[in-house]
């Protein structure tokens, strides 16, 4: 094995690699505070607004494993540069989208570009850093950038929205891609695995399973069970069954079903999905509350939303230390219950209430779910055989992306459905039917209607919309709390306390797993 020490060239290359990674992770959360601006400009329906949020995460999650195989096959640097071009072009399309449909399409292309960037960056990191300690440090930096992007996305969004139009949150992506395209060919080594195979049918089936089912969920939340929703659900379920069957037959499956034979692995994946479900579901609810109900500016709302991170920074190491005494399953279950308690605490939020109780409740949610995320990846690696470490890491990360997208879709759909039902009862009498229908779509559109009408009636529309949103948020919070309680039960029931590590599945295996994730199978 090559054990040469990394020099200035390698560390500079790592910095270049972190630029697209930061942007990809930021794009998961950068729209949270742009909702009122997009609503005023494009006037999307409630369902379209959810797709604007969700399509990026679903395409990203659905194609991560596929693009890992593609990177192995054609070369990781080559796919990275192709993905950077696609991401930059899609950012232009999103920034200047003239309709909700155009923005949804651009966000889907952004998800495709992001799926090419993520596996390629980590695969290249592994090929550049050969020493064990240096590789672990480089992967740690990679992970920190990945997590940091999600956290700073709303703050960057808030800063831009203070001075520019909503499309600026997408144009920011472009200058970050330029250094990669200019310096990448000279700094980044090429690496590939010619024996890797890409199963295109599996990739198609995975998306054919995810997207129709989510479309059905959104439709049911908005209009109830109709024939169209039932057909979409049936198509998605059939594709999901076909996907699972195919994974058991192909030589190079996207998901190795044999992994689920190991005790605790399936439970780990379920815990990861549930945890990220709560993280992203909470984000989409609380950001709109801070901005559209309490009336904070995007920047002020973004800065206040960072407050829970002060406590969260201590929660993760504390959970890790406690797990050595009482076991990871018990700590994960307890963390789920803490987060569920935070969602229940959100019931104190009102249209004119103080900000602090909401932030305290949000802190409990964040601390609990970050603790779960900290423990579950290592647990999944420990219960699986060390020779499958790379595919395990990729699968767990994909589960997290899918869980986050599901959280935004399911909880966002519930939020929208309850809001529409309640606001129709609260709107002032005498409001034109077309305006009432617009106000019932989203809180953002109700704000636009209130500005158009003006006067006492406009104030009545805004008060009704804010009251309806808070009531819808309370229902959504209770649903989220229930899901996390189920997550706690899953952790206790499916995750054995004693890991029973196979030989070689110690910390070194975990480090190798991290650096082997997202397509490193050479």
C-alpha positions as a printed NumPy array, in Angstrom:
array([[  0.   ,   0.   ,   0.   ],
       [  1.17 ,   3.503,  -0.804],
       [  1.791,   5.237,   2.53 ],
       [  3.401,   8.455,   1.222],
       [  2.443,  11.545,   3.145],
       [  0.075,  14.042,   1.605],
       [  1.568,  17.4  ,   0.707],
       [  0.378,  20.884,  -0.117],
       [ -1.025,  19.699,  -3.451],
       [ -3.317,  17.117,  -1.83 ],
       [ -4.601,  19.457,   0.858],
       [ -5.207,  22.197,  -1.711],
       [ -7.101,  19.674,  -3.814],
       [ -9.204,  18.779,  -0.769],
       [-10.131,  22.444,  -0.349],
       [-11.206,  22.559,  -3.993],
       [-13.291,  19.413,  -3.482],
       [-15.021,  20.914,  -0.463],
       [-16.445,  23.793,  -2.518],
       [-18.974,  21.748,  -4.515],
       [-19.709,  19.6  ,  -1.472],
       [-20.588,  22.693,   0.556],
       [-22.933,  23.927,  -2.147],
       [-24.646,  20.559,  -2.619],
       [-25.394,  20.3  ,   1.1  ],
       [-26.469,  23.952,   1.314],
       [-29.014,  23.441,  -1.45 ],
       [-30.918,  21.076,   0.83 ],
       [-31.785,  23.969,   3.166],
       [-31.133,  27.185,   1.269],
       [-34.796,  27.611,   0.235],
       [-36.253,  27.534,   3.738],
       [-36.391,  31.323,   4.102],
       [-37.102,  32.038,   0.435],
       [-40.655,  30.638,   0.598],
       [-42.502,  33.992,   0.909],
       [-40.459,  35.484,  -1.928],
       [-41.066,  32.521,  -4.248],
       [-44.758,  32.543,  -3.341],
       [-45.051,  36.21 ,  -4.244],
       [-43.148,  35.824,  -7.509],
       [-44.285,  32.478,  -8.93 ],
       [-47.54 ,  31.925,  -6.981],
       [-47.135,  28.133,  -6.736],
       [-49.895,  25.943,  -5.374],
       [-49.303,  24.188,  -2.049],
       [-48.437,  20.966,  -3.884],
       [-46.054,  22.746,  -6.241],
       [-44.315,  24.438,  -3.303],
       [-43.729,  21.05 ,  -1.719],
       [-42.275,  19.729,  -4.964],
       [-39.965,  22.758,  -5.155],
       [-38.628,  21.738,  -1.754],
       [-38.683,  17.971,  -2.183],
       [-37.633,  17.144,  -5.728],
       [-33.99 ,  18.022,  -5.09 ],
       [-33.692,  15.65 ,  -2.147],
       [-35.591,  12.815,  -3.821],
       [-33.534,  12.887,  -7.021],
       [-30.356,  13.199,  -4.964],
       [-31.27 ,  10.235,  -2.757],
       [-32.549,   8.141,  -5.634],
       [-29.371,   8.502,  -7.695],
       [-26.561,   8.494,  -5.105],
       [-25.84 ,   4.782,  -5.35 ],
       [-26.238,   4.791,  -9.116],
       [-23.8  ,   7.655,  -9.548],
       [-21.359,   5.902,  -7.243],
       [-21.31 ,   3.042,  -9.745],
       [-21.023,   5.465, -12.662],
       [-18.06 ,   7.178, -10.983],
       [-16.353,   3.822, -10.559],
       [-16.97 ,   2.994, -14.193],
       [-16.063,   6.182, -16.102],
       [-13.731,   7.849, -13.59 ],
       [-14.458,   9.856, -10.486],
       [-12.772,  13.074, -11.619],
       [-14.522,  12.951, -14.979],
       [-17.956,  12.52 , -13.389],
       [-17.18 ,  15.255, -10.858],
       [-16.401,  17.779, -13.589],
       [-19.452,  16.758, -15.62 ],
       [-21.587,  17.137, -12.505],
       [-20.133,  20.584, -11.778],
       [-21.142,  21.828, -15.225],
       [-24.636,  20.351, -14.846],
       [-25.026,  21.88 , -11.387],
       [-23.951,  25.338, -12.578],
       [-26.309,  25.266, -15.575],
       [-29.213,  24.04 , -13.436],
       [-28.511,  26.865, -10.969],
       [-28.981,  29.406, -13.776],
       [-32.235,  27.729, -14.781],
       [-33.491,  27.799, -11.181],
       [-32.487,  31.42 , -10.588],
       [-34.4  ,  32.672, -13.616],
       [-37.314,  30.236, -13.517],
       [-40.446,  31.992, -14.741],
       [-42.942,  29.503, -13.318],
       [-43.302,  26.989, -10.522],
       [-43.046,  24.141, -13.041],
       [-39.765,  25.506, -14.405],
       [-38.343,  25.8  , -10.895],
       [-39.35 ,  22.222, -10.057],
       [-37.599,  20.985, -13.21 ],
       [-34.469,  22.998, -12.439],
       [-34.397,  21.639,  -8.88 ],
       [-34.608,  18.107, -10.278],
       [-31.585,  18.757, -12.5  ],
       [-29.799,  20.211,  -9.47 ],
       [-30.477,  16.937,  -7.642],
       [-29.011,  15.018, -10.56 ],
       [-25.898,  17.187, -10.498],
       [-25.593,  16.826,  -6.735],
       [-25.798,  13.055,  -7.005],
       [-22.787,  13.088,  -9.343],
       [-20.748,  15.369,  -7.081],
       [-21.12 ,  13.676,  -3.698],
       [-19.826,  10.154,  -4.453],
       [-17.056,  11.468,  -6.694],
       [-15.614,  13.81 ,  -4.061],
       [-15.212,  11.142,  -1.399],
       [-13.869,   8.589,  -3.863],
       [-11.179,  11.071,  -4.923],
       [-10.333,  11.809,  -1.278],
       [ -9.577,   8.136,  -0.787],
       [ -7.296,   8.056,  -3.833],
       [ -5.339,  11.145,  -2.662],
       [ -4.759,  10.31 ,   1.006],
       [ -3.024,   6.963,   1.523],
       [ -1.907,   7.213,   5.142],
       [ -4.474,   6.04 ,   7.677],
       [ -4.272,   9.11 ,   9.937],
       [ -4.279,  11.597,   7.05 ],
       [ -7.17 ,   9.843,   5.371],
       [ -9.198,   9.902,   8.584],
       [ -8.492,  13.637,   8.949],
       [ -9.457,  14.325,   5.339],
       [-12.682,  12.332,   5.645],
       [-13.448,  14.187,   8.877],
       [-13.086,  17.497,   7.05 ],
       [-15.322,  16.161,   4.274],
       [-17.994,  15.174,   6.806],
       [-17.786,  18.506,   8.626],
       [-18.261,  20.447,   5.381],
       [-21.182,  18.218,   4.464],
       [-22.932,  18.829,   7.779],
       [-21.975,  22.492,   7.899],
       [-23.53 ,  23.219,   4.522],
       [-26.984,  22.197,   5.728],
       [-26.574,  24.436,   8.775],
       [-25.328,  27.579,   7.036],
       [-27.675,  27.296,   4.055],
       [-30.487,  29.243,   5.746],
       [-28.067,  31.924,   6.98 ],
       [-26.608,  32.468,   3.505],
       [-30.147,  32.531,   2.149],
       [-31.137,  35.138,   4.712],
       [-28.171,  37.358,   3.848],
       [-28.91 ,  37.229,   0.12 ],
       [-32.637,  37.783,   0.523],
       [-31.963,  40.942,   2.534],
       [-30.443,  42.552,  -0.569],
       [-31.356,  40.552,  -3.698],
       [-34.228,  38.635,  -5.294],
       [-34.9  ,  34.983,  -4.459],
       [-33.013,  33.658,  -7.502],
       [-29.746,  34.855,  -5.965],
       [-29.725,  31.833,  -3.637],
       [-29.194,  29.689,  -6.73 ],
       [-26.75 ,  31.962,  -8.567],
       [-24.458,  31.662,  -5.547],
       [-23.745,  28.09 ,  -6.693],
       [-22.031,  29.167,  -9.905],
       [-18.858,  30.875,  -8.57 ],
       [-18.273,  27.907,  -6.269],
       [-18.102,  25.604,  -9.278],
       [-15.616,  27.741, -11.221],
       [-12.524,  26.897,  -9.093],
       [-13.378,  23.209,  -9.377],
       [-13.615,  23.363, -13.162],
       [-10.42 ,  25.437, -13.473],
       [ -8.194,  23.699, -10.905],
       [ -9.736,  20.225, -10.846],
       [ -8.1  ,  18.828, -13.99 ],
       [ -4.64 ,  19.787, -12.698],
       [ -4.999,  18.988,  -8.99 ],
       [ -7.315,  15.982,  -8.821],
       [ -6.14 ,  12.473,  -9.691],
       [ -8.301,  10.256, -11.861],
       [ -9.409,   6.907, -10.445],
       [-11.808,   4.277, -11.707],
       [-12.744,   0.643, -11.405],
       [-13.222,  -0.743, -14.939],
       [-14.91 ,  -3.882, -13.615],
       [-17.747,  -1.867, -12.045],
       [-21.166,  -2.254, -13.625],
       [-24.04 ,   0.212, -13.725],
       [-27.497,  -1.327, -13.57 ],
       [-29.62 ,   1.292, -15.29 ],
       [-32.842,  -0.637, -14.735],
       [-32.295,  -0.56 , -10.967],
       [-31.758,   3.198, -11.126],
       [-34.974,   3.686, -13.087],
       [-36.936,   1.421, -10.76 ],
       [-35.692,   3.259,  -7.666],
       [-36.96 ,   6.592,  -8.962],
       [-40.133,   4.96 , -10.299],
       [-40.803,   3.722,  -6.773],
       [-40.014,   6.938,  -4.894],
       [-41.583,   9.694,  -6.984],
       [-45.082,   8.224,  -7.632],
       [-45.533,   7.243,  -3.991],
       [-44.591,  10.724,  -2.805],
       [-46.876,  12.248,  -5.433],
       [-49.693,  10.098,  -4.058],
       [-48.934,  11.216,  -0.488],
       [-49.092,  14.864,  -1.512],
       [-52.314,  14.331,  -3.463],
       [-54.033,  12.524,  -0.588],
       [-53.061,  15.301,   1.822],
       [-54.478,  17.937,  -0.524],
       [-57.557,  16.261,  -2.034],
       [-58.131,  12.955,  -0.246],
       [-58.067,   9.516,  -1.855],
       [-58.905,   9.913,  -5.537],
       [-58.416,   7.498,  -8.413],
       [-55.335,   9.389,  -9.593],
       [-53.618,   9.089,  -6.204],
       [-54.464,   5.383,  -5.98 ],
       [-52.933,   4.784,  -9.428],
       [-49.758,   6.647,  -8.537],
       [-49.436,   4.675,  -5.303],
       [-49.973,   1.388,  -7.144],
       [-47.315,   2.247,  -9.737],
       [-44.837,   3.201,  -7.024],
       [-45.43 ,   0.057,  -4.986],
       [-45.095,  -2.181,  -8.068],
       [-41.813,  -0.458,  -8.963],
       [-40.581,  -0.891,  -5.379],
       [-41.312,  -4.617,  -5.47 ],
       [-39.598,  -4.925,  -8.855],
       [-36.581,  -3.028,  -7.502],
       [-36.206,  -5.372,  -4.525],
       [-36.573,  -8.457,  -6.724],
       [-33.946,  -7.158,  -9.137],
       [-31.457,  -6.432,  -6.354],
       [-31.52 , -10.121,  -5.482],
       [-30.769, -11.19 ,  -9.059],
       [-28.174,  -8.829, -10.539],
       [-24.431,  -9.318, -10.083],
       [-23.809,  -5.698,  -9.002],
       [-26.92 ,  -4.599,  -7.087],
       [-27.466,  -1.027,  -5.94 ],
       [-28.575,  -2.412,  -2.564],
       [-27.055,  -5.655,  -1.325],
       [-30.023,  -7.438,   0.257],
       [-27.692,  -9.821,   2.087],
       [-26.793,  -6.97 ,   4.43 ],
       [-30.266,  -7.124,   5.935],
       [-29.596, -10.654,   7.163],
       [-27.265,  -9.225,   9.794],
       [-29.048,  -8.592,  13.051],
       [-29.602,  -4.924,  13.658],
       [-28.731,  -3.648,  10.186],
       [-32.296,  -3.214,   8.934],
       [-33.175,  -1.505,  12.193],
       [-30.227,   0.863,  11.745],
       [-31.496,   1.898,   8.325],
       [-34.996,   2.441,   9.733],
       [-33.578,   4.55 ,  12.564],
       [-31.592,   6.652,  10.087],
       [-34.663,   7.28 ,   7.922],
       [-36.763,   8.198,  10.97 ],
       [-34.126,  10.532,  12.396],
       [-33.653,  12.518,   9.201],
       [-37.441,  12.515,   8.693],
       [-37.696,  14.527,  11.895],
       [-34.727,  16.81 ,  11.159],
       [-35.905,  18.088,   7.79 ],
       [-39.6  ,  18.008,   8.686],
       [-38.921,  20.282,  11.644],
       [-36.812,  22.623,   9.518],
       [-39.53 ,  23.244,   6.93 ],
       [-42.103,  23.952,   9.668],
       [-40.092,  26.171,  11.991],
       [-38.507,  28.385,   9.339],
       [-41.874,  29.417,   7.907],
       [-43.154,  30.067,  11.424],
       [-40.277,  32.383,  12.292],
       [-40.554,  34.373,   9.089],
       [-44.198,  34.348,   8.004],
       [-45.958,  34.155,  11.389],
       [-43.648,  36.069,  13.722],
       [-42.659,  38.458,  10.923],
       [-38.889,  38.165,  11.264],
       [-36.739,  39.128,   8.29 ],
       [-34.968,  36.257,   6.504],
       [-31.601,  37.154,   8.028],
       [-32.902,  37.607,  11.584],
       [-34.902,  34.375,  11.346],
       [-31.85 ,  32.518,  10.042],
       [-29.624,  33.802,  12.827],
       [-32.17 ,  32.873,  15.517],
       [-32.486,  29.409,  13.992],
       [-28.774,  28.867,  14.635],
       [-29.23 ,  29.221,  18.403],
       [-30.038,  25.524,  19.007],
       [-26.682,  24.554,  17.47 ],
       [-24.919,  25.85 ,  20.59 ],
       [-26.482,  23.046,  22.646],
       [-26.405,  20.525,  19.816],
       [-22.613,  20.8  ,  19.675],
       [-22.42 ,  19.199,  23.123],
       [-25.248,  16.718,  22.611],
       [-23.46 ,  14.45 ,  20.131],
       [-20.301,  13.741,  22.176],
       [-22.433,  13.41 ,  25.292],
       [-24.583,  10.779,  23.613],
       [-21.493,   8.915,  22.429],
       [-20.048,   8.857,  25.948],
       [-23.33 ,   7.693,  27.486],
       [-23.683,   4.923,  24.909],
       [-20.552,   3.211,  26.232],
       [-22.344,   2.755,  29.563],
       [-25.914,   1.896,  28.674],
       [-25.583,   0.839,  25.034],
       [-26.3  ,   2.629,  21.768],
       [-29.901,   1.372,  21.314],
       [-30.998,   2.781,  24.672],
       [-29.336,   6.13 ,  24.003],
       [-30.85 ,   6.354,  20.519],
       [-34.286,   5.523,  21.905],
       [-33.871,   8.142,  24.631],
       [-32.71 ,  10.71 ,  22.07 ],
       [-35.806,  10.021,  19.961],
       [-37.988,  10.634,  23.024],
       [-36.149,  13.885,  23.793],
       [-36.776,  15.055,  20.243],
       [-40.429,  13.97 ,  20.462],
       [-40.726,  16.025,  23.649],
       [-39.339,  18.986,  21.717],
       [-42.045,  18.603,  19.081],
       [-44.679,  18.53 ,  21.83 ],
       [-43.074,  21.67 ,  23.263],
       [-43.772,  23.386,  19.939],
       [-47.435,  23.424,  20.953],
       [-46.571,  26.53 ,  22.997],
       [-46.064,  28.443,  19.741],
       [-48.735,  30.948,  18.83 ],
       [-49.204,  33.687,  16.27 ],
       [-48.198,  36.301,  18.834],
       [-46.18 ,  34.265,  21.329],
       [-42.625,  34.794,  22.508],
       [-39.805,  33.433,  20.391],
       [-37.842,  31.833,  23.222],
       [-40.135,  28.859,  24.085],
       [-40.123,  27.838,  20.431],
       [-36.34 ,  27.978,  20.253],
       [-36.024,  25.91 ,  23.437],
       [-38.351,  23.277,  21.997],
       [-36.423,  23.328,  18.699],
       [-33.211,  22.799,  20.669],
       [-34.589,  19.597,  22.191],
       [-35.611,  18.396,  18.732],
       [-32.207,  19.135,  17.236],
       [-30.193,  17.745,  20.15 ],
       [-32.116,  14.477,  20.169],
       [-31.996,  13.874,  16.434],
       [-28.332,  14.857,  16.038],
       [-27.501,  12.38 ,  18.793],
       [-29.325,   9.655,  16.87 ],
       [-27.494,  10.526,  13.657],
       [-24.134,  10.483,  15.447],
       [-24.618,   6.945,  16.733],
       [-26.521,   5.184,  13.989],
       [-23.884,   5.207,  11.215],
       [-21.195,   3.678,  13.413],
       [-23.721,   1.132,  14.664],
       [-24.691,   0.092,  11.129],
       [-21.019,  -0.309,  10.218],
       [-20.398,  -2.399,  13.309],
       [-23.205,  -4.899,  12.759],
       [-22.347,  -5.466,   9.093],
       [-19.351,  -7.446,   7.808],
       [-16.236,  -5.277,   7.357],
       [-15.785,  -6.293,   3.717],
       [-19.103,  -4.571,   2.928],
       [-18.154,  -1.341,   4.698],
       [-18.296,   0.854,   1.593],
       [-21.737,  -0.229,   0.441],
       [-23.03 ,  -0.006,   4.013],
       [-21.915,   3.62 ,   4.338],
       [-23.469,   4.527,   1.005],
       [-26.739,   2.81 ,   1.892],
       [-26.998,   4.479,   5.309],
       [-26.277,   7.906,   3.81 ],
       [-28.848,   7.318,   1.078],
       [-31.365,   6.333,   3.757],
       [-30.658,   9.628,   5.496],
       [-31.212,  11.646,   2.312],
       [-34.43 ,   9.756,   1.625],
       [-35.634,  10.205,   5.201],
       [-35.031,  13.956,   5.026],
       [-36.92 ,  14.25 ,   1.761],
       [-39.774,  12.161,   3.173],
       [-39.925,  14.392,   6.226],
       [-40.392,  17.481,   4.075],
       [-42.923,  15.71 ,   1.847],
       [-45.093,  13.972,   4.443],
       [-45.045,  16.576,   7.203],
       [-45.228,  19.377,   4.628],
       [-48.288,  17.737,   3.081],
       [-49.999,  17.439,   6.463],
       [-49.139,  21.043,   7.237],
       [-50.582,  22.23 ,   3.926],
       [-53.75 ,  20.149,   4.192],
       [-54.63 ,  21.281,   7.716],
       [-53.789,  24.89 ,   6.888],
       [-56.051,  24.902,   3.813],
       [-58.917,  23.347,   5.735],
       [-58.671,  25.716,   8.697],
       [-57.983,  28.998,   6.904],
       [-61.121,  28.637,   4.781],
       [-63.157,  28.802,   7.995],
       [-61.294,  31.829,   9.367],
       [-61.094,  34.162,   6.361],
       [-63.199,  37.335,   6.678],
       [-66.55 ,  37.331,   4.938],
       [-66.902,  39.276,   1.731],
       [-63.53 ,  38.225,   0.342],
       [-63.711,  37.349,  -3.36 ],
       [-63.756,  33.617,  -4.036],
       [-60.622,  33.744,  -6.209],
       [-58.699,  35.558,  -3.475],
       [-59.982,  33.161,  -0.826],
       [-58.809,  30.212,  -2.909],
       [-55.38 ,  31.807,  -3.32 ],
       [-55.08 ,  32.501,   0.416],
       [-55.966,  28.87 ,   1.151],
       [-53.051,  27.56 ,  -0.938],
       [-50.123,  28.635,   1.262],
       [-49.309,  31.108,   3.99 ],
       [-47.055,  32.92 ,   1.516],
       [-49.899,  33.432,  -0.938],
       [-52.198,  34.568,   1.863],
       [-49.642,  37.264,   2.666],
       [-49.721,  38.385,  -0.974],
       [-53.535,  38.479,  -0.907],
       [-53.493,  40.51 ,   2.317],
       [-51.202,  43.092,   0.699],
       [-53.408,  43.272,  -2.393],
       [-56.628,  43.776,  -0.429],
       [-55.233,  46.055,   2.252],
       [-57.233,  47.733,   4.986],
       [-59.137,  45.861,   7.691],
       [-59.981,  42.997,   5.345],
       [-56.289,  42.54 ,   4.496],
       [-55.427,  42.443,   8.188],
       [-58.201,  39.899,   8.665],
       [-56.766,  37.696,   5.914],
       [-53.279,  37.831,   7.433],
       [-54.544,  37.082,  10.954],
       [-56.607,  34.156,   9.669],
       [-53.667,  32.742,   7.704],
       [-51.267,  33.005,  10.632],
       [-53.761,  31.429,  13.029],
       [-54.449,  28.6  ,  10.584],
       [-50.739,  28.016,  10.056],
       [-50.066,  27.771,  13.781],
       [-52.907,  25.278,  14.218],
       [-51.615,  23.259,  11.262],
       [-48.113,  23.397,  12.72 ],
       [-49.399,  21.977,  16.009],
       [-51.014,  19.023,  14.221],
       [-47.824,  18.452,  12.24 ],
       [-45.724,  18.591,  15.406],
       [-47.897,  15.949,  17.071],
       [-47.582,  13.673,  14.036],
       [-43.805,  14.148,  14.037],
       [-43.662,  13.381,  17.763],
       [-45.618,  10.171,  17.175],
       [-43.246,   9.103,  14.403],
       [-40.239,   9.657,  16.679],
       [-41.846,   7.632,  19.481],
       [-42.183,   4.804,  16.965],
       [-38.511,   5.352,  16.104],
       [-37.608,   4.896,  19.764],
       [-39.535,   1.626,  19.845],
       [-37.794,   0.441,  16.66 ],
       [-34.386,   1.211,  18.151],
       [-35.112,  -0.787,  21.298],
       [-36.782,  -3.687,  19.488],
       [-34.443,  -4.195,  16.533],
       [-30.985,  -3.083,  17.627],
       [-29.092,  -5.548,  19.843],
       [-27.145,  -3.921,  22.644],
       [-24.099,  -6.118,  22.078],
       [-22.724,  -5.538,  18.622],
       [-20.807,  -8.779,  18.295],
       [-18.314,  -7.22 ,  15.9  ],
       [-16.785,  -9.57 ,  13.389],
       [-13.053,  -9.767,  13.429],
       [-11.617,  -6.636,  11.917],
       [-14.752,  -4.579,  12.329],
       [-13.206,  -2.136,  14.753],
       [-12.485,   1.568,  14.407],
       [-10.155,   0.96 ,  11.478],
       [-12.983,  -0.72 ,   9.582],
       [-15.203,   2.251,  10.296],
       [-12.578,   4.644,   8.955],
       [-12.13 ,   2.501,   5.877],
       [-15.892,   2.445,   5.488],
       [-16.188,   6.196,   5.564],
       [-13.519,   6.661,   2.939],
       [-14.966,   3.879,   0.81 ],
       [-18.487,   5.295,   0.715],
       [-20.297,   6.614,  -2.344],
       [-18.739,   4.534,  -5.04 ],
       [-15.295,   3.504,  -3.815],
       [-15.299,  -0.204,  -4.596],
       [-11.99 ,  -0.551,  -6.396]])
